[in-house]
Amino acid sequence: MPNLPPELLGILPSLEVLPFFASDSPQPTAGRDFSFRLKAFSSYGEISRNLLTRKIMGGIIPWEIFIADVLALPGQRTSWKIPLFLHACPTELVLREPVYKAFYPSQGRPPAKLPQRLTVGIESQASLTKGQSREWLNHWKNAGATELAFKMLPMDMMIHALKAEALDAIIAPSPWGIHAESTGLGKRDPRFSPGKFAQRLVVVCHREFAEQHPDLSQTLAQVIAGARTQLKDPAVFTQSIERMSRCGRPLLHRDFLEKAATLHAFSSLDQDEVPDIHKLVAELMALNDFSVLPSQVAASEQTARLLLPA
């Protein structure tokens, strides 16, 4: 893979990154005073690897995956800044149809017997989707007899793994679950909620880029808030999807994104946060409470100051 321009920001196409494409500028940018280009990747893991090899200057990935798969690695502690926390990422649980029927028999009867084992696709061993899976399963009577197993796969490969019956379920950022269901690979559980394990997406960028743009956090927050308002316009929504489709594969169909926007009340404007020291420490402590904070990373003010843009 050739070296990519340093202003590239890596994304996994999803509902949550669509505001980054709502700009009316000739190329997808996040503001007038600075610009970066967006490139699609097949998984958060691929974004993390490209951050580590400096082939991209930043990415939009779940907070816990960034901490475990990037920051915890040797030589990374002083390299990265977090200019923005996006609001909780809506996720969707899809079960292969035979598995779905085991949990939801016809005529509204309670399940007679749950599967002995469920294999769930995840993006990272640190992913909070593991916690989401356990919380969902614990709602069922006699769930203790069901063993949960996890298999790490890129997002686009999870779809193929469902088809090949190598996975029983996936928990995916919207609208990947809608995509899997629409192609006949399984059924979404309408009762599923990520609950306390909801993932926060973060904008991550290299320290040098943040130093060059000291107003990065505030500008991003203003631009994304404005973009969410613009996306209420059907024409802007369509144009944004078209822009996202031009940033590479994997691709998401417009119908899936439209359905996701309706299902997940996409117009929320007040949940993106510019981090400060207290916010970063609180988010690190939350990962520690969930037992996904690596031992190499301390939930401390010192770590928070390293991540805080100047």
C-alpha positions, 0 to 999 in steps of 0.5 A: 500500500503506498504512503498516503498524504498526511492530511488523510483522516481514516473512517469506517463508513457509517451513520456517525461519520456522515456529517463530515461529508455535509460541507459544500466545499469542493472536497470533504473538509472539516472547516475553512481554516484547515482541511483534511481528506477522508478515506474509507477503511474496512474496519477500525482495526485497519484505521488503527494500523494506518495510524501506527504506521503514519499513513494517515494523520488521524481517524474516527474510531471508538474511544476504547479501540484507540486506547487499546490498539494505538495508545497502549503500544510502545512509543505512542503515548505522546503522539496523539490528540483527541480534539472531539468526542462524538456522541454515543455511536448507535449499534445494531445487533443482528442474529442469523435467522435460525438463532433469532428464531431460537430467541424469538419463537413464533406466536410470542412464546418464550424461548424453550431452549437457548443456544449452547454457544453464540459466536459474536463478531467484534472489531477488537478484543477491547471493544465495548461491543463485547459488553453489549453482547453480555448485557443483551444475553443476560436479559434472557432467562437461563442465559447462563447456560449459553457460552459467548465466544468472540471472533475478531473480523473487519466489518465488511468480513463480518457480513461474509462470516454471517453468510458462511455461518461462521458467526451467529451474531454481529453488533455493528455501527449503524447501518451495518446491521440494517445492511446485513438484515436487508441482504437476508443474512439475519434479523436485527433484534429491535429490543437491543440497546447498547446501554451502559456499554455504548461506544463513544467515537473520537476524532484522533489526530497526530500531535503535529497536526493538532499543533499546526491547528490550535483551534481544531477542537472548537472548529470541528465542534462547530462544523459538525454541529452545523452539519447535523442541522444541514443533514435535515435537508434531503438534498444535503443528505443525498449529497453527503452520501454521494461524497462518502461513496467517493472516499473509497470502499466499503460502500453503504447504500443510501437506503440503509443510511436513510433508514438508520437516520430515522431509527436512531434520531440522527438530528441530535445536536448537543452530545458532541463534546470538546474534551477537557482534562476532567472529561478525558479522565472520566472517560479513561476511568469509565474504560477502567470500570469496564475492565478494558483499560490496558495496564500500560495506560493510566486513568490519570491527569497525566494521560489526559494532558498528553491527549488534550490538544493545546 
